[in-house]
Amino acid sequence: MARTVWDSSVGKKAVMAVSGLIMLLYLVAHMIGNLKIFFGAGEFNHYAHWLRTVGEPFMHYEWTLWLIRIVLVAAVVAHATSAYQLSRRDRRARPAKYVHKKAGASYATRTMRWGGIILALFIVWHLLDLTTGTAHPGGFQPGHPYQNVVDTFSTWYGDVVYIVAMLALGLHIRHGFRSAAQSLGVGSRSRDRALKTMADVLALLLTAGFVAVPVGVMTGVVN
């Protein structure tokens, strides 16, 4: 049954919707955590340490964090795979372009596709920068996330990469949230306006919340 569902376009859209919502929930929590940087180094570093001790003593050190990482990796892989396969299936079913096409639908499709690629590249850079320290400017300091964040956003390219990625994230959420609702059978004509408003608000809040951090460093509010 699982294979039958996965092989169908409806099943792939459902997988894409559920995995997208899992990532959306993580992004909301991640943004709230990031904003703790405005309360100082002690508060932010304590939060980063707390993430590694969640669930203790029942859970071992970092076990809960690794479970979250595993779920997120599975969600990203499922989301990207289903999106890629749906795109290929759509192209095979429609090898010739439509003579007349809806400008809005075309724009949303291009935004989702290129936005997904930008975000995938950003995730790799973000992990190499602030998790492993491989691509971190200056000296990476394990256990000192506040200083590491300030180091990254003290460089022009760190600000540009992050802000561009967050703008792409906002557009991705704006279009993806409504698509997920339709795929899961939540959308309808009567709910369309409410879903559109929710998508716009979520996209705006998340984009503003994430961008606030590099802007805070650039303006000296975070130093």
Secondary structure, 3 states (H helix, E strand, C coil): CHHHHHHCHHHHHHHHHHHHHHHHHHHHHHHHHHHHHHHCHHHHHHHHHHHHHCCCCCCCCCHHHHHHHHHHHHHHHHHHHHHHHHHHHHHHHCCCCCCCCCHHHHHHHHHHHHHHHHHHHHHHHHHHHHCCCCCCCCCCCCCCHHHHHHHHCCCHHHHHHHHHHHHHHHHHHHHHHHHHHHHCCCCCCCCHHHHHHHHHHHHHHHHHHHHHHHHHHHCCCCC
